[in-house]
Amino acid sequence: MILGLRSAIYPTPELAEGRDWYAKVLGIAPYFDQPFYVGFSVGGFELGLIPDGRPGALGAQAYWGVPDLEAELARLIKLGAKANEPAKDVGGGIKVGSVLDPFGNVFSLIENPQFDPKAVK
């Protein structure tokens, strides 16, 4: 039984650099920081960074919720990300877009006015 998004794992060969970049992006420090794994707790979910594996745009895609998609895409680009998928409306007031993090991973965002974070258990 699938219970919902728990973790998105991104290969990040330069783990310390990845930790620092994602701390800026998320606005929080990791709750777990070891040479083999860095974990961030974000709104009841986890972003995990691992030093092995190969970053790239063809892996799994997780969407991270934001209140203003265009503003967040611009902020991430200022922090060193590269534009990947511009903001687009996919219906029902929901917008998606993505950037490539400095390591080549797709970092996807979703602005979903229908999502109720209080309903997350």
MDAnalysis code that builds the backbone (N, CA, C; Angstrom):
import MDAnalysis as mda
import numpy as np

u = mda.Universe.empty(363, n_residues=121, atom_resindex=np.repeat(np.arange(121), 3), trajectory=True)
u.add_TopologyAttr("name", ["N", "CA", "C"] * 121)
u.add_TopologyAttr("resid", np.arange(1, 122))
u.add_TopologyAttr("resname", ["MET", "ILE", "LEU", "GLY", "LEU", "ARG", "SER", "ALA", "ILE", "TYR", "PRO", "THR", "PRO", "GLU", "LEU", "ALA", "GLU", "GLY", "ARG", "ASP", "TRP", "TYR", "ALA", "LYS", "VAL", "LEU", "GLY", "ILE", "ALA", "PRO", "TYR", "PHE", "ASP", "GLN", "PRO", "PHE", "TYR", "VAL", "GLY", "PHE", "SER", "VAL", "GLY", "GLY", "PHE", "GLU", "LEU", "GLY", "LEU", "ILE", "PRO", "ASP", "GLY", "ARG", "PRO", "GLY", "ALA", "LEU", "GLY", "ALA", "GLN", "ALA", "TYR", "TRP", "GLY", "VAL", "PRO", "ASP", "LEU", "GLU", "ALA", "GLU", "LEU", "ALA", "ARG", "LEU", "ILE", "LYS", "LEU", "GLY", "ALA", "LYS", "ALA", "ASN", "GLU", "PRO", "ALA", "LYS", "ASP", "VAL", "GLY", "GLY", "GLY", "ILE", "LYS", "VAL", "GLY", "SER", "VAL", "LEU", "ASP", "PRO", "PHE", "GLY", "ASN", "VAL", "PHE", "SER", "LEU", "ILE", "GLU", "ASN", "PRO", "GLN", "PHE", "ASP", "PRO", "LYS", "ALA", "VAL", "LYS"])
u.atoms.positions = np.array([
    [0.850, -1.178, 0.000],
    [0.000, 0.000, 0.000],
    [0.898, 1.245, 0.000],
    [0.635, 2.130, -0.893],
    [1.389, 3.374, -0.973],
    [0.699, 4.400, -0.086],
    [1.473, 5.005, 0.804],
    [0.925, 5.959, 1.769],
    [1.140, 7.409, 1.363],
    [1.965, 7.672, 0.354],
    [2.226, 9.042, -0.072],
    [3.709, 9.324, -0.130],
    [4.062, 10.458, -0.648],
    [5.467, 10.837, -0.776],
    [6.109, 10.899, 0.598],
    [7.224, 10.222, 0.752],
    [7.975, 10.281, 2.000],
    [9.354, 10.863, 1.768],
    [10.011, 10.405, 0.706],
    [11.382, 10.842, 0.440],
    [11.607, 10.991, -1.052],
    [12.396, 11.962, -1.389],
    [12.954, 12.086, -2.733],
    [14.462, 12.039, -2.530],
    [15.126, 11.126, -3.213],
    [16.564, 10.947, -3.037],
    [17.271, 11.450, -4.286],
    [18.214, 12.370, -4.085],
    [18.965, 12.937, -5.197],
    [20.434, 12.568, -5.064],
    [21.016, 11.945, -6.090],
    [22.463, 11.725, -6.083],
    [23.182, 13.074, -6.139],
    [24.139, 13.267, -5.252],
    [24.861, 14.531, -5.148],
    [26.320, 14.229, -4.837],
    [27.147, 13.999, -5.876],
    [28.534, 13.580, -5.650],
    [29.328, 14.503, -4.718],
    [29.082, 15.791, -4.776],
    [29.734, 16.746, -3.862],
    [28.753, 17.008, -2.719],
    [28.734, 16.099, -1.757],
    [27.687, 16.097, -0.735],
    [27.660, 17.380, 0.097],
    [28.814, 17.885, 0.510],
    [28.842, 19.112, 1.313],
    [28.297, 20.298, 0.521],
    [28.671, 20.377, -0.748],
    [28.170, 21.448, -1.604],
    [26.655, 21.313, -1.785],
    [26.186, 20.079, -1.981],
    [24.755, 19.828, -2.112],
    [24.000, 20.187, -0.847],
    [24.549, 19.792, 0.296],
    [23.923, 20.121, 1.583],
    [23.756, 21.630, 1.718],
    [24.803, 22.373, 1.405],
    [24.758, 23.828, 1.548],
    [23.757, 24.458, 0.582],
    [23.730, 23.967, -0.660],
    [22.813, 24.531, -1.647],
    [21.369, 24.263, -1.257],
    [21.066, 23.034, -0.874],
    [19.691, 22.709, -0.501],
    [19.276, 23.373, 0.809],
    [20.203, 23.612, 1.712],
    [19.871, 24.355, 2.937],
    [19.401, 25.763, 2.577],
    [20.046, 26.375, 1.579],
    [19.619, 27.706, 1.120],
    [18.257, 27.622, 0.435],
    [18.089, 26.638, -0.437],
    [16.832, 26.483, -1.179],
    [15.662, 26.271, -0.224],
    [15.841, 25.377, 0.747],
    [14.755, 25.017, 1.654],
    [14.619, 25.950, 2.848],
    [15.672, 26.701, 3.135],
    [15.638, 27.620, 4.268],
    [15.763, 26.935, 5.615],
    [16.287, 25.702, 5.624],
    [16.469, 24.950, 6.874],
    [17.764, 24.151, 6.811],
    [18.262, 23.784, 7.967],
    [19.427, 22.907, 8.055],
    [18.954, 21.460, 7.976],
    [19.820, 20.552, 7.543],
    [19.424, 19.145, 7.528],
    [19.246, 18.614, 8.947],
    [18.343, 17.655, 9.104],
    [18.171, 17.022, 10.419],
    [19.155, 15.870, 10.589],
    [19.708, 15.386, 9.464],
    [20.658, 14.279, 9.483],
    [21.773, 14.629, 8.512],
    [23.019, 14.605, 8.983],
    [24.132, 15.050, 8.148],
    [25.342, 14.155, 8.394],
    [25.513, 13.170, 7.521],
    [26.623, 12.223, 7.624],
    [27.303, 12.114, 6.255],
    [28.515, 11.566, 6.194],
    [29.211, 11.445, 4.904],
    [28.491, 10.559, 3.890],
    [27.562, 9.727, 4.348],
    [26.862, 8.810, 3.454],
    [25.438, 9.249, 3.132],
    [24.907, 10.271, 3.832],
    [23.527, 10.687, 3.620],
    [23.275, 12.008, 4.325],
    [22.569, 12.898, 3.644],
    [22.096, 14.147, 4.251],
    [20.586, 14.176, 4.069],
    [19.855, 14.372, 5.170],
    [18.401, 14.368, 5.111],
    [17.800, 15.672, 5.601],
    [16.859, 16.196, 4.833],
    [16.110, 17.397, 5.197],
    [14.657, 17.002, 5.419],
    [14.060, 17.468, 6.494],
    [12.649, 17.246, 6.757],
    [11.891, 18.494, 6.323],
    [11.003, 18.320, 5.334],
    [10.313, 19.461, 4.734],
    [8.815, 19.189, 4.713],
    [8.076, 19.817, 5.585],
    [6.623, 19.694, 5.585],
    [6.118, 18.272, 5.713],
    [6.800, 17.452, 6.500],
    [6.379, 16.077, 6.693],
    [6.962, 15.094, 5.690],
    [7.796, 15.591, 4.789],
    [8.427, 14.746, 3.783],
    [9.937, 14.904, 3.897],
    [10.677, 14.115, 3.127],
    [12.132, 14.160, 3.233],
    [12.799, 14.308, 1.879],
    [13.803, 15.181, 1.843],
    [14.731, 15.241, 0.721],
    [16.027, 14.635, 1.216],
    [16.468, 13.559, 0.576],
    [17.705, 12.898, 0.941],
    [18.750, 13.084, -0.141],
    [19.972, 13.379, 0.263],
    [21.094, 13.508, -0.662],
    [22.060, 12.372, -0.402],
    [22.519, 11.718, -1.474],
    [23.483, 10.634, -1.345],
    [24.704, 10.938, -2.214],
    [25.898, 10.557, -1.759],
    [27.109, 10.876, -2.518],
    [27.368, 9.940, -3.693],
    [26.694, 8.798, -3.723],
    [26.899, 7.886, -4.838],
    [25.711, 7.964, -5.784],
    [25.786, 7.296, -6.871],
    [24.743, 7.404, -7.881],
    [25.118, 8.470, -8.887],
    [24.306, 8.585, -9.906],
    [24.594, 9.529, -10.978],
    [23.449, 10.516, -11.120],
    [23.710, 11.805, -10.882],
    [22.653, 12.792, -11.060],
    [22.189, 12.831, -12.516],
    [20.975, 13.236, -12.720],
    [20.482, 13.372, -14.079],
    [19.005, 13.659, -14.129],
    [18.579, 14.065, -15.305],
    [17.194, 14.475, -15.501],
    [16.270, 13.305, -15.826],
    [16.783, 12.081, -15.939],
    [15.953, 10.962, -16.357],
    [15.456, 10.098, -15.202],
    [15.832, 10.442, -13.976],
    [15.431, 9.642, -12.827],
    [14.034, 9.976, -12.359],
    [13.715, 9.516, -11.168],
    [12.405, 9.768, -10.573],
    [12.186, 11.264, -10.392],
    [10.943, 11.664, -10.431],
    [10.603, 13.072, -10.296],
    [9.657, 13.250, -9.121],
    [10.036, 14.106, -8.220],
    [9.183, 14.462, -7.090],
    [8.835, 15.939, -7.226],
    [7.606, 16.289, -6.899],
    [7.190, 17.695, -6.959],
    [7.137, 18.265, -5.546],
    [7.743, 19.424, -5.383],
    [7.779, 20.127, -4.101],
    [6.808, 21.294, -4.172],
    [5.902, 21.362, -3.205],
    [4.875, 22.397, -3.191],
    [5.427, 23.774, -2.881],
    [4.924, 24.770, -3.591],
    [5.288, 26.170, -3.373],
    [4.039, 27.029, -3.486],
    [4.024, 28.187, -2.818],
    [2.856, 29.056, -2.915],
    [2.850, 29.929, -4.177],
    [4.032, 30.201, -4.767],
    [4.136, 31.067, -5.943],
    [5.205, 30.489, -6.854],
    [4.788, 29.755, -7.871],
    [5.709, 29.011, -8.734],
    [6.720, 29.915, -9.435],
    [6.249, 30.977, -10.065],
    [7.162, 31.840, -10.808],
    [8.221, 32.453, -9.907],
    [7.813, 32.906, -8.731],
    [8.765, 33.514, -7.793],
    [9.799, 32.491, -7.326],
    [9.359, 31.262, -7.078],
    [10.284, 30.241, -6.593],
    [11.246, 29.793, -7.685],
    [10.770, 29.664, -8.915],
    [11.684, 29.338, -10.015],
    [12.764, 30.401, -10.140],
    [12.384, 31.664, -10.054],
    [13.361, 32.761, -10.138],
    [14.353, 32.704, -8.978],
    [13.874, 32.416, -7.779],
    [14.751, 32.339, -6.606],
    [15.777, 31.217, -6.757],
    [15.331, 30.065, -7.245],
    [16.236, 28.932, -7.403],
    [17.302, 29.215, -8.458],
    [16.921, 29.896, -9.521],
    [17.899, 30.253, -10.553],
    [18.934, 31.215, -9.981],
    [18.512, 32.157, -9.149],
    [19.465, 33.059, -8.491],
    [20.421, 32.299, -7.578],
    [19.967, 31.158, -7.044],
    [20.806, 30.346, -6.156],
    [21.713, 29.376, -6.922],
    [21.674, 29.411, -8.252],
    [22.579, 28.585, -9.034],
    [21.948, 27.458, -9.818],
    [20.634, 27.312, -9.752],
    [19.961, 26.297, -10.562],
    [19.862, 26.788, -12.008],
    [19.600, 25.858, -12.905],
    [19.405, 26.207, -14.313],
    [17.957, 25.946, -14.685],
    [17.385, 26.832, -15.482],
    [16.002, 26.661, -15.930],
    [15.876, 25.328, -16.666],
    [14.787, 24.619, -16.432],
    [14.550, 23.348, -17.106],
    [13.182, 23.352, -17.786],
    [12.122, 23.473, -17.003],
    [10.762, 23.499, -17.537],
    [10.094, 24.763, -17.016],
    [9.715, 25.677, -17.910],
    [9.078, 26.910, -17.433],
    [7.727, 26.619, -16.796],
    [7.247, 27.574, -16.027],
    [5.939, 27.430, -15.383],
    [4.865, 27.213, -16.435],
    [3.986, 26.232, -16.159],
    [2.848, 26.028, -17.054],
    [1.644, 25.616, -16.224],
    [0.483, 26.045, -16.666],
    [-0.771, 25.698, -16.013],
    [-1.208, 24.347, -16.553],
    [-1.449, 23.401, -15.656],
    [-1.856, 22.060, -16.083],
    [-3.335, 21.807, -15.807],
    [-4.057, 22.859, -15.431],
    [-5.497, 22.746, -15.194],
    [-5.861, 22.893, -13.739],
    [-7.034, 23.378, -13.481],
    [-7.534, 23.518, -12.117],
    [-6.748, 24.497, -11.271],
    [-6.067, 25.438, -11.918],
    [-5.263, 26.398, -11.168],
    [-3.926, 25.838, -10.710],
    [-3.604, 24.629, -11.121],
    [-2.351, 23.983, -10.727],
    [-1.279, 24.316, -11.755],
    [-0.110, 24.729, -11.260],
    [1.019, 25.069, -12.123],
    [2.221, 24.222, -11.737],
    [3.000, 23.829, -12.736],
    [4.226, 23.075, -12.499],
    [5.375, 23.696, -13.287],
    [6.573, 23.426, -12.835],
    [7.790, 23.871, -13.506],
    [8.965, 23.223, -12.821],
    [10.144, 23.350, -13.424],
    [11.309, 22.728, -12.800],
    [12.595, 23.433, -13.189],
    [13.605, 23.178, -12.375],
    [14.972, 23.621, -12.635],
    [15.871, 22.395, -12.545],
    [17.105, 22.552, -12.988],
    [18.131, 21.552, -12.742],
    [18.986, 22.073, -11.610],
    [19.181, 21.265, -10.577],
    [20.046, 21.700, -9.489],
    [21.492, 21.742, -10.006],
    [22.441, 22.279, -9.220],
    [23.819, 22.384, -9.707],
    [24.473, 21.040, -10.030],
    [23.808, 19.937, -9.698],
    [24.374, 18.607, -9.892],
    [23.713, 17.869, -11.050],
    [22.718, 18.503, -11.696],
    [22.056, 17.917, -12.845],
    [20.743, 17.223, -12.555],
    [20.293, 17.229, -11.300],
    [19.009, 16.616, -10.952],
    [17.860, 17.568, -11.261],
    [16.737, 17.005, -11.679],
    [15.532, 17.813, -11.870],
    [14.938, 18.103, -10.500],
    [14.663, 19.363, -10.226],
    [14.004, 19.789, -8.990],
    [12.683, 20.400, -9.426],
    [11.597, 19.621, -9.283],
    [10.288, 20.027, -9.787],
    [9.451, 20.684, -8.701],
    [8.684, 21.678, -9.111],
    [7.843, 22.445, -8.199],
    [6.394, 22.389, -8.664],
    [5.492, 22.471, -7.693],
    [4.065, 22.515, -8.003],
    [3.385, 23.561, -7.128],
    [2.590, 24.395, -7.768],
    [1.729, 25.344, -7.060],
    [0.321, 24.786, -7.200],
    [-0.211, 24.274, -6.099],
    [-1.496, 23.589, -6.140],
    [-2.424, 24.190, -5.089],
    [-3.281, 25.114, -5.485],
    [-4.183, 25.733, -4.516],
    [-5.202, 24.751, -3.937],
    [-5.322, 23.566, -4.524],
    [-6.277, 22.581, -4.029],
    [-5.674, 21.665, -2.956],
    [-4.352, 21.683, -2.796],
    [-3.695, 20.819, -1.815],
    [-3.883, 21.398, -0.413],
    [-4.329, 20.573, 0.512],
    [-4.536, 20.985, 1.903],
    [-3.479, 20.302, 2.782],
    [-2.433, 21.040, 3.208],
    [-1.386, 20.402, 4.026],
    [-1.903, 19.868, 5.347],
    [-3.016, 20.380, 5.821],
    [-3.587, 19.873, 7.081],
    [-4.128, 18.455, 6.926],
    [-4.368, 18.050, 5.682],
    [-4.881, 16.706, 5.437],
    [-3.776, 15.656, 5.407],
    [-2.489, 16.101, 5.414],
    [-1.366, 15.150, 5.416],
    [-1.254, 14.516, 6.785],
    [-1.232, 13.192, 6.828],
    [-1.172, 12.481, 8.109],
    [0.189, 11.889, 8.315],
])
